[in-house]
């Protein structure tokens, strides 16, 4: 990775302090970025990353400290001021108008005029030049809403270049991208570096920081902990800096005794997405499901849960054939799903923690037609304590919790139903490293108590670290089973891509 040591500093933040009611969000934080540098800003949820960047972008004002941008003291009071000065933020939730064209989104608020009329021809020419500068084959006239998420993100980068940004802040840019789109984004970011643009890269995916970034700054509890060259740090050292304690393992897997078969699926088929899939999972077991994006992993979990109809196939719970045509059927048989998108499919964001936790068991908490509120609070409080949800009180809106605590609320909701099998889709997506370990320990506890987990994850280290067996899917077909002792990333990728070893001979056993 090219060193940025000789590059001039474009941003200096000294002694930044920010208070919110009852909270010190940042205390005397220093942060520096050089021109042509990709600089990772990492830390657990609540560490102060977003607050620091919002101060830089003019969303918040610091209570103490100073900011120098391109050698001049600045104090932005609006994001527009920061943008005009050369600082652009590309948010995780893209700030675009889907029904406008790529060209219109790039020039939104800064249209080129010819007298009283918009100069569409010149805007088209400049948009095309910006996209070509990023080596993007996108027609400036197409509506942004017709593009994939990855291409929409590239349009945001083109918009930043249009505003002649010297510094681009990217907040969780790969959260919704496929592996191919992530590689495309990395290529674009490296081109920005070549063009002497500085990039602040915020991500929970620590491996991306090591692959992409020149330096890493760590915040913890509102304090600046360290800034170091990426080459001088390893994963264990970075995690230690972030969480302030030694993690014996990144994936603290407990191997529980394997008990009776809890779930068996035979010949599950769904249109052209899933083909004759068979597997089983036992008490005390975590069955990982690996495969590339689009392989059918999420579709399989949804089909087993009854969220999507199947064409054929049989499901057995504790050896007994059951019919699951809806999530209600699945829950009654002890099968529950932690969805990939917890905000849209796992939570009711406008409700409190109490209401979300008890949502699936309300029928057990009613007297006649009225809910027993005292019993409801008891149940909710029991899971807040046992699963260690960090929340001020039960009436706290779940939308205001961190990603890790939101995931714990969804888990609490299902634990209240006393399930046998937990289907877990992307268990730690968008969750910081400390909260990840807590989720892994909750998985361990569930299987130790006699449950079974079927876990889908796009992160191969997570699948390898937490699974007892791994089933690999490719294009809706099972291509292999791999036991924990035999598994490594190379074998899983061979099965996922259909390269290398024969995919006709599964490794390990099916259950």
C-alpha positions as CSV (number, residue, x, y, z in Angstrom):
1,X,0.0,0.0,0.0
2,X,1.4,3.4,-1.0
3,X,2.6,5.5,1.9
4,X,1.1,8.9,2.5
5,X,3.8,10.1,4.8
6,X,5.0,12.7,2.4
7,X,1.5,14.0,1.5
8,X,0.4,17.3,3.1
9,X,-2.2,17.3,5.7
10,X,-5.7,18.4,4.4
11,X,-7.6,18.1,7.7
12,X,-6.7,18.7,11.3
13,X,-9.1,18.4,14.2
14,X,-7.6,19.3,17.6
15,X,-9.2,18.9,21.1
16,X,-12.7,18.3,19.8
17,X,-15.2,18.0,22.7
18,X,-18.9,17.6,22.4
19,X,-21.5,17.3,25.1
20,X,-25.1,16.0,24.9
21,X,-27.5,16.0,27.9
22,X,-25.9,13.7,30.4
23,X,-23.3,12.4,28.0
24,X,-19.8,13.3,27.0
25,X,-19.8,12.2,23.3
26,X,-16.3,13.4,22.5
27,X,-13.5,14.5,24.8
28,X,-10.4,16.2,23.6
29,X,-10.2,14.2,20.3
30,X,-7.5,14.8,17.7
31,X,-7.9,13.6,14.1
32,X,-5.7,14.2,11.1
33,X,-6.1,13.2,7.4
34,X,-3.6,13.7,4.6
35,X,-4.2,14.3,0.9
36,X,-4.5,11.2,-1.2
37,X,-5.0,9.1,2.0
38,X,-7.6,6.5,2.7
39,X,-8.0,6.8,6.5
40,X,-10.2,4.3,8.5
41,X,-12.1,5.6,11.4
42,X,-13.2,2.7,13.6
43,X,-14.7,2.1,17.0
44,X,-17.7,0.4,18.6
45,X,-21.2,1.9,18.4
46,X,-21.2,4.9,20.7
47,X,-17.4,5.4,20.4
48,X,-18.0,8.9,18.8
49,X,-17.2,8.3,15.1
50,X,-20.5,9.7,13.8
51,X,-20.4,12.7,16.2
52,X,-16.9,13.6,15.1
53,X,-17.8,13.4,11.4
54,X,-21.0,15.4,12.0
55,X,-19.0,18.1,13.6
56,X,-16.7,18.1,10.5
57,X,-19.7,18.1,8.1
58,X,-21.5,21.0,9.9
59,X,-24.3,19.0,11.4
60,X,-23.1,19.6,14.9
61,X,-20.9,22.3,16.4
62,X,-18.1,21.4,18.8
63,X,-18.2,22.7,22.4
64,X,-14.4,22.9,22.4
65,X,-11.6,22.4,19.9
66,X,-10.6,23.6,16.5
67,X,-10.8,22.4,12.9
68,X,-8.3,23.3,10.2
69,X,-9.2,22.4,6.6
70,X,-6.7,23.0,3.9
71,X,-4.7,25.0,6.4
72,X,-7.5,27.4,7.4
73,X,-9.6,27.5,10.5
74,X,-13.2,26.5,9.8
75,X,-16.4,26.1,11.7
76,X,-19.2,24.9,9.5
77,X,-22.8,25.5,10.7
78,X,-24.5,23.6,7.9
79,X,-23.6,20.6,5.6
80,X,-23.9,22.9,2.6
81,X,-21.1,25.1,4.0
82,X,-18.9,22.0,4.4
83,X,-19.7,20.8,0.9
84,X,-18.9,24.2,-0.6
85,X,-15.6,24.1,1.2
86,X,-14.8,20.7,-0.3
87,X,-16.1,18.1,2.2
88,X,-18.7,15.6,1.1
89,X,-20.4,12.8,3.2
90,X,-21.7,9.7,1.5
91,X,-24.2,8.3,4.0
92,X,-25.1,4.6,4.4
93,X,-28.6,5.6,3.4
94,X,-28.0,7.3,0.1
95,X,-29.3,10.9,-0.3
96,X,-30.7,10.7,-3.8
97,X,-34.0,11.3,-5.6
98,X,-34.8,8.0,-7.4
99,X,-37.2,9.6,-10.0
100,X,-34.5,12.0,-11.2
101,X,-31.8,11.1,-13.7
102,X,-28.1,10.5,-12.8
103,X,-27.3,13.8,-14.3
104,X,-30.0,15.6,-12.3
105,X,-28.9,14.0,-9.1
106,X,-25.3,15.0,-9.7
107,X,-26.2,18.6,-10.3
108,X,-29.0,18.9,-7.8
109,X,-28.9,22.4,-6.3
110,X,-26.1,23.5,-8.6
111,X,-27.7,23.3,-12.1
112,X,-25.9,24.9,-15.0
113,X,-28.0,27.7,-16.4
114,X,-28.1,29.4,-19.8
115,X,-30.1,32.6,-19.0
116,X,-33.3,31.5,-17.4
117,X,-33.1,27.9,-18.7
118,X,-31.2,24.9,-17.6
119,X,-28.3,24.0,-19.9
120,X,-29.1,20.2,-20.2
121,X,-26.5,19.6,-22.9
122,X,-23.6,21.0,-20.8
123,X,-24.8,19.1,-17.7
124,X,-24.9,15.9,-19.7
125,X,-21.4,16.6,-21.0
126,X,-20.0,17.2,-17.6
127,X,-21.8,14.3,-16.0
128,X,-20.4,11.9,-18.7
129,X,-16.9,13.3,-18.1
130,X,-17.3,12.7,-14.3
131,X,-18.5,9.2,-14.8
132,X,-15.7,8.4,-17.3
133,X,-13.2,9.8,-14.8
134,X,-14.3,7.1,-12.4
135,X,-14.4,4.5,-15.3
136,X,-18.1,4.0,-14.8
137,X,-20.3,2.9,-17.8
138,X,-23.5,4.6,-16.6
139,X,-25.8,6.7,-18.9
140,X,-26.2,10.1,-17.3
141,X,-29.8,10.2,-18.5
142,X,-31.1,7.0,-16.8
143,X,-33.2,7.4,-13.6
144,X,-31.1,6.7,-10.4
145,X,-33.9,4.5,-9.1
146,X,-33.3,2.0,-11.9
147,X,-29.7,1.5,-10.8
148,X,-28.4,-1.1,-8.4
149,X,-27.2,0.0,-4.9
150,X,-23.6,-0.2,-6.0
151,X,-24.1,2.0,-9.0
152,X,-26.1,4.5,-6.9
153,X,-23.2,4.7,-4.6
154,X,-20.9,5.5,-7.5
155,X,-23.2,8.3,-8.6
156,X,-22.7,9.8,-5.1
157,X,-18.9,9.6,-5.6
158,X,-19.4,11.4,-9.0
159,X,-21.5,14.0,-7.3
160,X,-18.6,14.6,-4.7
161,X,-16.2,15.1,-7.6
162,X,-18.5,17.5,-9.2
163,X,-18.4,19.6,-6.0
164,X,-14.6,19.4,-6.2
165,X,-14.4,17.6,-2.9
166,X,-10.9,17.4,-1.3
167,X,-12.3,15.1,1.4
168,X,-15.0,12.4,1.1
169,X,-16.4,10.7,4.2
170,X,-17.9,7.2,3.5
171,X,-20.1,5.9,6.3
172,X,-20.6,2.1,6.1
173,X,-20.3,2.2,2.3
174,X,-20.4,-1.6,1.8
175,X,-23.3,-2.5,4.1
176,X,-25.8,-3.2,1.2
177,X,-23.4,-4.2,-1.5
178,X,-22.6,-7.6,-3.1
179,X,-19.0,-8.9,-3.2
180,X,-18.7,-7.8,-6.8
181,X,-20.0,-4.3,-6.0
182,X,-17.6,-4.1,-3.0
183,X,-14.7,-4.8,-5.3
184,X,-15.9,-2.1,-7.8
185,X,-16.2,0.4,-4.9
186,X,-12.7,-0.4,-3.7
187,X,-11.4,0.2,-7.3
188,X,-13.2,3.6,-7.3
189,X,-11.8,4.6,-3.9
190,X,-8.3,3.7,-5.0
191,X,-8.8,5.9,-8.1
192,X,-9.8,8.8,-5.8
193,X,-6.6,8.3,-3.9
194,X,-4.6,8.5,-7.1
195,X,-6.4,11.8,-7.8
196,X,-5.2,13.1,-4.5
197,X,-8.7,13.0,-2.9
198,X,-8.7,12.1,0.8
199,X,-11.2,9.5,2.0
200,X,-12.4,8.9,5.6
201,X,-13.6,5.3,5.6
202,X,-16.0,4.2,8.4
203,X,-16.9,0.5,8.6
204,X,-17.7,-2.3,11.0
205,X,-16.0,-4.6,8.6
206,X,-12.4,-4.4,10.0
207,X,-11.0,-6.6,7.2
208,X,-11.9,-3.8,4.8
209,X,-9.8,-1.4,6.7
210,X,-6.8,-3.6,6.4
211,X,-7.3,-4.2,2.7
212,X,-8.0,-0.6,1.7
213,X,-6.7,2.0,4.2
214,X,-3.3,3.6,4.8
215,X,-3.9,4.5,8.4
216,X,-6.4,3.6,11.1
217,X,-7.7,5.9,13.9
218,X,-9.5,4.2,16.8
219,X,-12.1,5.9,19.0
220,X,-13.4,4.4,22.2
221,X,-16.0,6.0,24.6
222,X,-15.5,9.4,23.0
223,X,-11.7,9.3,23.4
224,X,-8.9,9.1,20.8
225,X,-7.2,5.9,21.5
226,X,-4.7,5.5,18.7
227,X,-3.8,6.5,15.1
228,X,-1.4,4.1,13.4
229,X,-0.2,2.9,10.0
230,X,-2.3,0.0,8.9
231,X,0.9,-2.0,8.2
232,X,1.9,-1.7,11.9
233,X,-1.3,-3.3,13.2
234,X,-3.0,-6.7,13.0
235,X,-6.6,-7.8,13.6
236,X,-6.1,-8.8,17.2
237,X,-4.4,-5.6,18.1
238,X,-7.1,-3.5,16.4
239,X,-9.9,-5.3,18.3
240,X,-7.9,-4.8,21.6
241,X,-7.7,-1.1,20.9
242,X,-11.4,-0.9,20.0
243,X,-12.9,-2.8,23.0
244,X,-10.3,-1.9,25.7
245,X,-9.9,-5.5,26.7
246,X,-8.3,-8.7,25.3
247,X,-10.6,-11.0,23.3
248,X,-9.5,-14.5,23.8
249,X,-11.1,-15.3,20.5
250,X,-12.8,-13.3,17.8
251,X,-15.3,-16.1,17.5
252,X,-15.8,-17.6,21.0
253,X,-17.3,-20.9,19.9
254,X,-18.5,-23.4,22.5
255,X,-18.8,-27.0,21.2
256,X,-21.9,-28.4,22.9
257,X,-22.9,-32.1,23.0
258,X,-24.9,-33.1,19.9
259,X,-28.3,-34.2,20.9
260,X,-31.5,-35.4,19.1
261,X,-32.5,-34.3,15.6
262,X,-34.6,-31.2,16.0
263,X,-35.2,-30.2,12.3
264,X,-35.0,-32.1,9.1
265,X,-35.8,-30.8,5.6
266,X,-36.1,-33.1,2.6
267,X,-36.3,-32.2,-1.1
268,X,-37.3,-28.5,-0.6
269,X,-37.9,-26.9,-4.0
270,X,-39.0,-23.4,-4.8
271,X,-39.4,-22.3,-8.4
272,X,-36.0,-21.7,-10.0
273,X,-34.4,-20.5,-6.7
274,X,-34.1,-23.6,-4.6
275,X,-33.6,-27.2,-5.9
276,X,-34.1,-30.4,-4.0
277,X,-32.4,-29.2,-0.8
278,X,-32.1,-31.6,2.1
279,X,-30.4,-31.2,5.5
280,X,-30.9,-31.7,9.2
281,X,-29.8,-30.0,12.4
282,X,-29.5,-31.4,15.9
283,X,-29.8,-30.1,19.4
284,X,-26.6,-28.4,20.5
285,X,-25.5,-27.7,16.9
286,X,-24.8,-24.7,14.8
287,X,-25.3,-25.5,11.1
288,X,-23.7,-22.7,9.0
289,X,-24.9,-22.0,5.5
290,X,-22.3,-20.5,3.1
291,X,-22.5,-19.4,-0.5
292,X,-22.1,-16.3,-2.7
293,X,-24.7,-13.5,-2.9
294,X,-27.7,-14.8,-4.9
295,X,-27.0,-18.5,-4.1
296,X,-30.3,-18.9,-2.3
297,X,-29.3,-18.8,1.4
298,X,-31.8,-16.2,2.6
299,X,-34.5,-17.8,0.4
300,X,-33.9,-21.1,2.1
301,X,-34.4,-19.7,5.6
302,X,-37.5,-17.8,4.5
303,X,-39.0,-21.0,2.9
304,X,-38.3,-23.1,6.1
305,X,-39.9,-20.3,8.2
306,X,-43.0,-20.3,6.0
307,X,-42.5,-16.7,4.9
308,X,-42.4,-17.7,1.2
309,X,-44.3,-20.7,-0.3
310,X,-42.5,-23.8,-1.6
311,X,-43.4,-26.1,-4.5
312,X,-42.5,-29.3,-2.8
313,X,-40.5,-30.7,0.1
314,X,-41.1,-32.1,3.6
315,X,-40.2,-30.6,7.0
316,X,-39.8,-32.7,10.2
317,X,-39.6,-31.3,13.7
318,X,-38.3,-33.6,16.4
319,X,-38.9,-36.5,13.9
320,X,-42.5,-35.6,13.2
321,X,-43.6,-34.4,9.8
322,X,-45.2,-31.0,10.1
323,X,-46.9,-28.5,7.7
324,X,-45.4,-25.0,7.7
325,X,-47.3,-22.6,5.4
326,X,-46.8,-19.4,7.3
327,X,-44.5,-17.9,10.0
328,X,-47.3,-18.6,12.5
329,X,-47.1,-22.3,11.7
330,X,-43.3,-22.2,12.1
331,X,-43.5,-20.4,15.5
332,X,-46.0,-23.0,16.8
333,X,-43.6,-25.8,15.8
334,X,-40.7,-24.0,17.5
335,X,-38.9,-22.6,14.5
336,X,-38.1,-18.9,14.4
337,X,-36.3,-16.5,12.0
338,X,-33.9,-13.7,12.8
339,X,-34.2,-11.8,9.5
340,X,-31.3,-10.3,7.5
341,X,-33.0,-6.8,7.7
342,X,-33.9,-6.5,11.3
343,X,-35.3,-2.9,10.9
344,X,-37.7,-3.8,8.2
345,X,-38.6,-7.4,9.1
346,X,-37.6,-8.0,12.7
347,X,-38.7,-4.9,14.6
348,X,-41.6,-2.4,14.8
349,X,-39.4,0.7,15.0
350,X,-42.2,3.0,16.3
351,X,-42.8,0.7,19.4
352,X,-40.9,0.4,22.6
353,X,-38.5,-2.3,23.7
354,X,-41.2,-3.8,25.9
355,X,-43.7,-3.9,23.1
356,X,-41.2,-5.5,20.6
357,X,-39.9,-8.1,23.0
358,X,-43.4,-9.3,23.9
359,X,-44.9,-9.0,20.4
360,X,-44.8,-12.8,19.6
361,X,-46.2,-13.9,23.0
362,X,-49.0,-11.4,23.6
363,X,-51.7,-14.1,23.5
364,X,-50.0,-15.6,26.6
365,X,-50.1,-12.3,28.4
366,X,-53.8,-11.5,28.0
367,X,-56.7,-11.7,30.5
368,X,-59.8,-11.8,28.4
369,X,-59.3,-9.1,25.8
370,X,-56.8,-7.0,27.9
371,X,-53.1,-7.3,28.1
372,X,-51.7,-8.0,31.5
373,X,-49.2,-5.0,31.5
374,X,-47.5,-6.1,34.8
375,X,-46.8,-9.5,33.4
376,X,-45.7,-8.0,30.0
377,X,-43.2,-5.8,31.8
378,X,-41.9,-8.8,33.8
379,X,-41.3,-10.8,30.6
380,X,-39.6,-7.9,28.8
381,X,-37.5,-7.1,31.8
382,X,-36.4,-10.7,32.2
383,X,-34.9,-10.7,28.7
384,X,-33.5,-7.2,29.0
385,X,-31.5,-8.5,31.9
386,X,-30.7,-12.0,30.7
387,X,-29.6,-10.9,27.2
388,X,-28.0,-7.7,28.6
389,X,-29.8,-5.2,26.4
390,X,-28.4,-1.7,27.1
391,X,-31.4,0.4,27.4
392,X,-32.4,3.1,29.9
393,X,-35.9,1.7,30.4
394,X,-38.4,-0.6,28.8
395,X,-40.3,2.2,27.2
396,X,-37.3,3.4,25.2
397,X,-38.1,3.4,21.5
398,X,-36.3,0.5,19.8
399,X,-35.4,2.8,16.8
400,X,-33.0,4.7,19.0
401,X,-31.0,1.7,20.0
402,X,-27.6,0.7,18.5
403,X,-27.5,-2.1,15.9
404,X,-26.3,-4.7,18.5
405,X,-29.0,-3.9,21.0
406,X,-31.7,-3.9,18.3
407,X,-30.5,-7.4,17.3
408,X,-30.8,-8.4,21.0
409,X,-34.4,-7.2,21.1
410,X,-35.3,-9.3,18.1
411,X,-33.5,-12.3,19.7
412,X,-35.4,-11.6,23.0
413,X,-38.7,-11.6,21.1
414,X,-38.1,-15.1,19.8
415,X,-36.5,-16.4,22.9
416,X,-39.8,-15.6,24.7
417,X,-41.5,-18.1,22.4
418,X,-39.2,-20.9,23.8
419,X,-38.1,-22.1,20.3
420,X,-36.3,-25.3,19.3
421,X,-34.6,-24.0,16.2
422,X,-33.3,-20.5,15.5
423,X,-32.8,-19.5,11.9
424,X,-30.2,-16.7,11.9
425,X,-29.7,-14.6,8.8
426,X,-26.6,-12.4,8.9
427,X,-26.4,-12.4,12.7
428,X,-23.9,-9.6,13.0
429,X,-24.5,-7.3,10.0
430,X,-24.0,-3.7,10.9
431,X,-22.9,-4.5,14.5
432,X,-19.6,-3.4,16.1
433,X,-17.0,-5.9,17.1
434,X,-17.8,-5.9,20.8
435,X,-21.5,-6.5,20.2
436,X,-20.6,-9.3,17.7
437,X,-18.9,-11.3,20.5
438,X,-22.0,-10.8,22.7
439,X,-24.2,-12.2,19.9
440,X,-21.9,-15.2,19.5
441,X,-22.1,-15.9,23.2
442,X,-25.9,-15.8,23.1
443,X,-25.8,-18.3,20.2
444,X,-23.5,-20.5,22.4
445,X,-25.9,-20.3,25.3
446,X,-28.9,-21.2,23.2
447,X,-27.3,-24.4,21.8
448,X,-25.9,-25.3,25.2
449,X,-29.5,-25.3,26.5
450,X,-30.5,-27.8,23.8
451,X,-31.5,-25.6,20.9
452,X,-30.2,-25.6,17.4
453,X,-29.1,-22.7,15.1
454,X,-29.0,-22.5,11.4
455,X,-26.8,-19.5,10.5
456,X,-26.4,-17.7,7.2
457,X,-23.5,-15.3,6.9
458,X,-21.7,-13.6,4.1
459,X,-18.6,-13.4,6.3
460,X,-16.7,-16.7,5.8
461,X,-14.6,-16.2,9.0
462,X,-17.9,-16.0,10.9
463,X,-19.2,-19.2,9.3
464,X,-16.0,-21.0,10.0
465,X,-15.7,-19.6,13.5
466,X,-19.2,-20.4,14.8
467,X,-20.4,-23.5,12.9
468,X,-20.2,-27.2,13.8
469,X,-21.0,-28.1,10.3
470,X,-21.3,-26.0,7.1
471,X,-23.7,-26.5,4.2
472,X,-22.6,-24.8,1.0
473,X,-25.2,-23.6,-1.6
474,X,-24.6,-22.6,-5.2
475,X,-27.4,-21.4,-7.5
476,X,-30.0,-22.9,-5.3
477,X,-28.3,-26.3,-5.1
478,X,-26.5,-27.9,-2.1
479,X,-22.9,-28.5,-3.3
480,X,-21.4,-29.9,-0.1
481,X,-21.3,-30.4,3.6
482,X,-18.1,-29.6,5.5
483,X,-17.4,-30.6,9.1
484,X,-15.8,-28.0,11.4
485,X,-12.5,-29.8,11.6
486,X,-12.1,-30.0,7.8
487,X,-13.4,-26.5,6.9
488,X,-11.4,-23.6,5.6
489,X,-12.1,-20.7,3.3
490,X,-10.6,-22.4,0.3
491,X,-12.8,-25.4,0.5
492,X,-15.9,-23.3,1.1
493,X,-15.1,-21.1,-1.9
494,X,-14.5,-24.1,-4.1
495,X,-18.0,-25.4,-3.3
496,X,-19.6,-21.9,-3.6
497,X,-18.1,-21.2,-7.0
498,X,-18.1,-24.7,-8.5
499,X,-14.3,-24.7,-9.0
500,X,-11.6,-27.0,-7.8
501,X,-12.9,-30.2,-6.1
502,X,-16.0,-32.0,-7.5
503,X,-19.2,-30.6,-6.3
504,X,-20.9,-33.9,-6.8
505,X,-19.3,-35.5,-3.7
506,X,-20.3,-33.7,-0.5
507,X,-17.8,-33.4,2.2
508,X,-18.9,-34.5,5.7
509,X,-22.4,-35.8,6.4
510,X,-25.8,-34.2,5.9
511,X,-26.7,-34.6,9.5
